């Protein structure tokens, strides 16, 4: 089970009386399903969540009755059901930024022969909520719902650049705890991304997530300051040398995000925020 959930469950017995443990556990089951996995058993769900199997059995039964899980022919295997899809669709349909950004995303993707996407943070991952790719035969094949890590991707690092200090420190601490042996290297990459954002208005990932993929990223602060998302533009490294990222994709993505800001009626700032990784 996720460290954050364990911590919240411990807190729920004392300080955090608003936290509903049973609800958190049910949601944790739904989060256990990964792209490309159609079915999971109660035993597999227990292993992934760290919850006792009898608890898993009660929760999967309840989620099935509510329409969030399905168990075809009662084979003891579960798959996500349409109730989960309806929740995701409600989120996407209420993200106006997708409609505002889509024309510019398509234009930039086609011009650069790359893919342009928007993502939101989900724990230590970024989840794609919109994606446009060029008509080029060779391009990235990541669609809405795809997950990528925060620490090593241009999109994830861009999000860190846009987060408020307190939230950013929390996320970085969770990344450190996830793999302390790798943290010095991860921190160096994040620090470099912050410097790039300060100097250029965008940050870069050159094969740090996947050796064959390079990309640039730019954050977008949503109205009312209640949410930060991030844009990226990238593709196969052999098509996108560093000079192309720095001189074309990066400035193009900054322009796209600024145009989206104008469309959203947001205050336009001439330069990026100045943050530092401690």
TORNU-671734 format. One line per 8 residues: number of its first residue (from 1); for each residue x negated, y, z negated of N, C-alpha, C. Coordinates in pm, whole numbers. Atoms other than C-alpha are relative to their C-alpha. Example, Ala and Ser with C-alpha at 12.3 -4.5 7.8 and 13.67 -1.06 7.14 Angstrom:
TORNU-671734
1> -89/-119/0/-1230/-450/-780/-90/120/0  82/-119/6/-1367/-106/-714/77/109/-73
This chain:
TORNU-671734
1> -83/-119/0/0/0/0/-87/124/0  76/-124/-12/-113/353/68/-32/57/-137  41/-55/129/-310/519/-212/93/109/-48  -87/-109/38/-81/820/-207/130/-53/-60  -123/56/53/228/606/-262/-24/-62/-136  31/57/130/60/419/-546/-8/110/-106  12/-111/93/-24/749/-709/136/56/-36  -132/-54/27/330/877/-670/83/-95/-84
9> -73/96/81/471/554/-817/-45/8/-146  50/-16/136/245/596/-1118/56/127/-62  -51/-126/50/353/957/-1152/148/-7/-32  -145/5/16/718/861/-1123/40/-53/-137  -31/50/133/700/684/-1458/-23/106/-106  28/-104/97/587/1003/-1622/39/138/47  -19/-141/-34/554/1348/-1468/105/23/108  -85/-30/-115/741/1322/-1137/130/-79/-6
17> -127/71/17/1095/1223/-1231/92/18/120  -80/-18/-121/1231/1345/-896/-33/-105/106  47/96/-100/1039/1073/-710/76/-132/-13  -79/124/0/1259/774/-614/-87/-113/56  94/104/-39/1033/470/-604/62/-96/101  -64/96/-91/1285/238/-434/9/55/141  -6/-62/-132/1334/484/-149/-137/3/65  137/-6/-53/958/528/-108/-44/-137/51
25> 39/135/-41/911/152/-90/72/-41/129  -72/31/-122/1182/116/174/-60/69/121  61/-74/-110/1025/386/388/-138/-58/35  133/59/-25/685/220/344/12/-125/88  -22/117/-86/825/-95/501/17/44/145  -22/-48/-136/944/101/806/-129/50/62  127/-52/-50/600/259/837/-99/-112/32  92/111/-19/436/-84/842/-4/-49/145
33> -5/46/-139/540/-150/1202/-90/89/86  96/-72/-82/271/-53/1451/34/-17/147  -27/12/-144/288/12/1825/-50/-134/54  38/127/-59/282/-313/2020/37/-121/-84  -43/109/88/409/-521/1724/152/-3/-4  -146/6/-6/765/-636/1776/59/-54/-129  -56/64/118/819/-858/1474/-101/-9/-113  79/25/120/688/-881/1116/84/-84/-96
41> -69/81/100/775/-1135/847/-8/69/-137  8/-53/136/836/-1062/478/-140/-18/-57  136/23/50/496/-1214/403/-97/103/56  87/-101/-63/325/-980/651/28/139/-57  -36/-130/57/514/-681/513/-52/13/-143  52/-3/137/416/-774/157/-150/26/0  145/-19/-9/51/-790/260/-33/144/36  31/-136/-47/63/-452/434/36/107/-103
49> -44/-103/96/249/-265/160/-55/-21/-139  46/28/135/104/-438/-145/114/-24/-97  -117/22/85/456/-497/-276/23/-150/-18  -32/141/20/570/-830/-427/99/-50/105  -88/54/-104/742/-1059/-179/148/4/-38  -143/-11/35/1071/-1074/-378/54/142/20  -42/-139/-23/1084/-693/-364/18/26/150  -9/-15/-145/1016/-700/11/128/-65/53
57> -119/72/-47/1295/-956/60/126/81/-25  -118/-82/30/1550/-731/-113/5/124/88  4/-123/-78/1435/-424/75/29/-25/148  -27/29/-141/1436/-585/420/147/-36/20  -145/30/-8/1786/-719/351/79/131/3  -71/-127/8/1903/-369/255/-17/81/128  27/-76/-121/1736/-203/554/69/-60/122  -72/66/-109/1892/-461/784/149/35/-6
65> -141/-34/16/2237/-394/641/29/145/39  -17/-142/-33/2185/-20/696/-30/31/146  26/-21/-141/2079/-64/1058/-137/54/34  136/-47/-27/1711/31/1022/-94/-115/38  73/120/-42/1583/-326/1068/99/-97/64  -80/102/-64/1707/-614/1277/-74/-133/-13  59/133/10/1647/-988/1232/74/-93/94  -71/82/-98/1751/-1168/1550/4/-147/-40
73> -22/143/27/1897/-1513/1485/-50/-42/-138  44/31/136/1785/-1485/1121/-122/-91/-3  122/81/-9/1441/-1623/1206/-101/34/-109  95/-40/102/1280/-1460/905/-99/103/49  84/-105/-57/1122/-1197/1130/85/125/19  -73/-127/-9/1217/-831/1140/-63/91/105  46/-103/-92/1194/-558/1399/75/129/-30  -68/-128/19/1279/-188/1390/128/3/82
81> -130/-6/-67/1641/-120/1483/31/144/41  -35/-130/-60/1822/173/1645/14/111/-102  -11/-105/102/1871/355/1315/-128/80/-13  129/-68/6/1500/436/1311/-16/92/120  9/-80/-122/1515/559/1669/82/127/-10  -85/-118/12/1799/796/1587/-64/107/-88  70/-96/85/1593/956/1311/-110/71/78  107/-60/-80/1299/1008/1546/53/93/106
89> -57/-85/-104/1520/1148/1819/49/132/-59  -47/-124/65/1673/1398/1575/-116/96/-23  118/-84/19/1325/1524/1492/-43/63/132  49/-51/-128/1218/1555/1855/95/102/60  -96/-91/-62/1539/1722/1966/3/136/-68  1/-127/72/1494/1991/1702/-134/73/10  129/-67/-20/1137/2074/1805/8/85/128  -16/-88/-115/1205/2370/2034/-131/22/75
97> 129/-27/-62/833/2409/2098/-26/-94/117  21/95/-110/842/2101/2322/56/55/131  -62/-55/-121/1080/2266/2567/-75/124/48  70/-122/-36/890/2594/2557/-137/-29/62  137/29/-43/552/2432/2612/-8/-87/124  9/103/-104/639/2166/2868/-44/53/138  44/-47/-132/608/2377/3189/-149/32/5  142/-33/4/268/2512/3088/-87/-122/-18
105> 76/124/19/153/2168/2974/-15/-74/132  6/68/-129/241/2018/3311/-97/69/96  88/-76/-90/61/2295/3497/-146/-21/-37  138/17/45/-255/2265/3285/-47/-143/27  38/140/-24/-255/1884/3308/-32/-24/146  21/22/-142/-226/1891/3686/-126/71/49  116/-77/-46/-488/2161/3733/-130/-62/-46  124/53/56/-744/1992/3510/-15/-152/20
113> -2/147/-18/-656/1631/3606/-16/-70/-135  13/51/135/-619/1566/3234/139/-24/-59  -125/14/74/-350/1496/2974/9/109/-105  -23/-104/99/-198/1763/2750/111/-47/-93  -97/54/96/-16/1671/2430/14/91/-120  -26/-68/127/134/1809/2109/13/-106/-107  -9/97/107/100/1632/1777/29/62/-135  -26/-36/139/214/1650/1416/-77/-95/-91
121> 71/85/95/32/1517/1110/95/-98/-68  -67/102/80/150/1193/952/-108/-67/-83  108/46/87/-77/1122/655/-135/32/63  132/-25/-55/-424/1077/807/-5/-25/150  -10/18/-144/-303/1043/1165/73/118/62  -81/-91/-80/-167/1265/1437/95/-85/84  -99/72/-79/152/1150/1608/44/89/115  -40/-77/-118/229/1265/1963/152/21/1
129> -142/-31/-13/564/1443/1992/34/50/141  -19/-38/-140/516/1557/2353/-129/-28/74  121/29/-77/276/1457/2628/29/13/149  -9/-13/-145/222/1549/2992/-135/-41/59  125/40/-64/-36/1386/3217/5/30/149  9/-35/-142/-157/1466/3566/38/-118/87  -31/106/-96/-77/1269/3877/-126/-75/43  125/68/-31/-442/1161/3892/10/-148/-33
137> -5/144/23/-491/787/3917/-72/-39/-129  77/29/121/-734/800/3623/31/107/-104  -36/-95/104/-595/965/3311/33/-77/-127  -35/65/126/-507/895/2949/145/-47/5  -135/57/3/-201/678/2886/55/-2/-142  -56/-13/134/-92/804/2545/131/77/9  -131/-59/-14/278/880/2519/54/45/-135  -66/-41/123/519/1019/2260/6/-118/-96
145> 5/106/100/481/819/1939/-138/-58/-20  137/50/16/112/740/1994/-64/64/-123  69/-48/120/-107/776/1684/-150/3/24  145/-12/-8/-465/898/1672/-50/55/-134  51/-47/129/-690/974/1372/-21/152/-2  24/-144/16/-730/1324/1235/-148/33/8  138/-42/28/-1098/1322/1145/-89/5/122  95/12/-112/-1255/1233/1480/56/46/134
153> -61/-43/-126/-1018/1375/1741/10/151/7  -14/-146/-18/-991/1724/1887/134/49/-54  -131/-40/50/-619/1736/1806/2/3/-152  0/6/146/-672/1628/1446/-85/109/-62  86/-105/54/-958/1867/1387/61/138/21  -69/-127/-22/-759/2150/1541/107/21/-107  -100/-13/106/-481/2077/1295/-65/43/-131  70/-39/123/-730/2098/1007/-36/148/2
161> 35/-143/-11/-840/2438/1136/119/89/-31  -118/-83/19/-482/2563/1114/71/-17/-132  -69/27/126/-381/2417/777/-34/104/-107  34/-81/117/-356/2631/462/-108/-69/-82  116/53/72/-659/2586/237/34/-117/-90  -32/105/97/-487/2375/-29/35/-131/70  -36/121/-73/-335/2130/218/-120/-58/72  118/47/-71/-657/2111/418/-95/-73/-95
169> 87/64/98/-859/2030/106/54/-137/-40  -62/127/36/-612/1756/15/-24/-104/109  18/94/-111/-630/1596/362/-145/-44/10  142/35/-8/-1009/1611/370/-42/-93/-114  32/87/112/-1027/1452/26/52/-141/25  -54/131/-33/-802/1168/144/-84/-69/106  89/56/-102/-1024/1119/449/-128/-52/-64  122/42/71/-1328/1103/220/24/-130/-76
177> -30/119/79/-1162/844/-6/24/-122/88  -27/111/-92/-1063/634/294/-128/-73/40  128/63/-37/-1429/572/386/-113/92/-46  102/-89/58/-1685/733/156/-135/-19/66  129/24/-66/-1978/570/336/-11/80/129  -1/-72/-127/-1876/740/661/23/150/-18  -39/-139/23/-1782/1071/497/-105/103/43  97/-102/-44/-2115/1257/555/6/25/150
185> -9/-15/-145/-2088/1193/929/133/66/39  -132/-58/-28/-1716/1274/930/3/148/-36  2/-139/45/-1769/1595/734/-79/87/96  82/-77/-95/-2043/1707/974/80/30/126  -81/-22/-119/-1806/1660/1266/110/101/-22  -105/-96/33/-1530/1854/1093/-57/141/-13  65/-131/14/-1767/2137/1002/-35/59/136  30/-47/-135/-1881/2158/1363/126/47/71
193> -127/-39/-62/-1518/2173/1473/47/135/-51  -38/-131/54/-1451/2465/1239/-83/110/61  86/-101/-61/-1748/2652/1379/42/25/145  -46/-16/-138/-1630/2586/1734/129/82/5  -126/-73/2/-1284/2714/1645/-22/147/-31  32/-138/33/-1428/3026/1488/-62/73/118  74/-65/-109/-1653/3096/1787/77/2/132  -59/17/-132/-1440/2975/2077/153/5/1
201> -146/7/4/-1079/2950/1959/53/-140/22  -40/139/-16/-1074/2572/2016/-112/-88/-52  103/94/42/-1259/2263/1897/-7/-116/97  33/100/-102/-1410/1974/2089/-31/-134/-66  41/133/39/-1443/1598/2052/-58/-69/122  70/64/-112/-1698/1431/2278/-24/-147/-32  16/143/22/-1640/1058/2252/-14/-40/-144  16/34/142/-1624/1064/1872/110/-92/-50
209> -106/97/33/-1293/880/1853/-15/-124/87  26/106/-97/-1329/670/2167/-113/49/91  118/-43/-75/-1662/682/2352/34/47/141  -34/-32/-139/-1488/709/2688/96/119/12  -100/-107/-2/-1259/1000/2589/-58/129/-56  39/-132/48/-1333/1372/2554/121/92/5  -118/-86/7/-1088/1645/2459/-32/129/-76  3/-124/77/-1033/1995/2323/132/12/-76
217> -121/-15/80/-780/2099/2059/18/142/-51  -36/-133/49/-599/2415/1944/120/-15/-95  -115/9/91/-368/2454/1639/109/101/35  -112/-92/-16/-26/2619/1642/75/7/-132  -76/-22/122/129/2767/1329/144/28/38  -140/-17/-32/506/2733/1346/59/119/-73  -65/-114/66/744/3018/1253/27/-29/-147  -23/7/144/792/3085/882/-114/-67/-74
225> 119/55/64/456/2922/816/21/-134/-69  -30/123/71/614/2591/715/-55/-125/68  50/118/-69/449/2362/969/-113/40/94  109/-19/-95/128/2333/1168/-1/-121/93  19/108/-95/100/2129/1484/-124/31/82  121/-23/-80/-182/2094/1733/20/-51/142  1/38/-141/-228/2074/2109/-137/-60/33  128/43/-54/-496/1879/2290/7/-10/151
233> 12/18/-145/-617/1848/2647/-125/-84/21  116/87/-14/-842/1561/2744/20/-109/101  -4/110/-96/-920/1259/2951/-129/-78/-3  123/81/-6/-1195/1018/3056/-125/88/2  121/-82/13/-1539/1151/2965/-75/16/132  76/-11/-124/-1687/1076/3307/61/103/95  -63/-105/-80/-1437/1321/3459/-9/138/-65  -3/-124/77/-1476/1583/3187/-133/20/-73
241> 128/-29/67/-1840/1678/3117/17/117/-97  -12/-106/100/-1904/1916/2825/23/139/58  -19/-135/-56/-1928/2222/3050/143/21/49  -139/-11/-42/-1581/2149/3189/91/23/-120  -78/-19/122/-1439/2122/2839/-15/143/-53  27/-132/57/-1604/2446/2728/46/114/90  -27/-112/-91/-1543/2654/3039/138/-3/65  -129/12/-70/-1210/2524/3168/110/-49/-94
249> -107/56/82/-1005/2298/2942/25/80/-127  -16/-75/124/-1073/2489/2620/71/132/20  -69/-128/-24/-987/2838/2749/142/-18/55  -133/25/-54/-692/2694/2942/99/-39/-108  -89/42/108/-549/2530/2630/29/116/-95  -23/-119/83/-596/2849/2425/106/89/65  -97/-82/-71/-404/3041/2691/140/-61/-9  -129/68/9/-126/2781/2689/63/21/-138
257> -53/-15/135/-87/2797/2310/42/144/-26  -36/-140/17/-87/3176/2316/131/33/73  -124/-22/-74/187/3172/2579/119/-59/-76  -107/60/81/391/2939/2359/32/90/-119  -23/-92/112/342/3178/2067/86/118/42  -77/-114/-49/475/3464/2274/145/-42/23  -135/48/-25/776/3258/2382/77/-22/-129  -65/24/129/847/3173/2021/20/129/-78
265> -15/-128/68/833/3541/1931/-89/14/-121  89/-5/115/543/3489/1696/-97/116/13  102/-104/1/295/3754/1594/-127/-55/63  118/44/-75/-6/3729/1823/-124/58/-66  126/-46/59/-350/3746/1664/-111/-12/103  105/-3/-102/-657/3830/1866/-109/-103/-22  107/95/26/-886/3582/1696/45/-108/-95  -36/110/89/-879/3253/1505/-22/34/-145
273> 23/-15/143/-855/3228/1128/-142/-43/-33  135/36/42/-1184/3206/946/11/-95/-120  -6/100/106/-1199/2883/743/-139/-59/-17  126/71/23/-1486/2687/591/28/-130/-70  -12/130/66/-1522/2326/489/-96/-2/-117  86/3/119/-1650/2294/137/-42/-142/-33
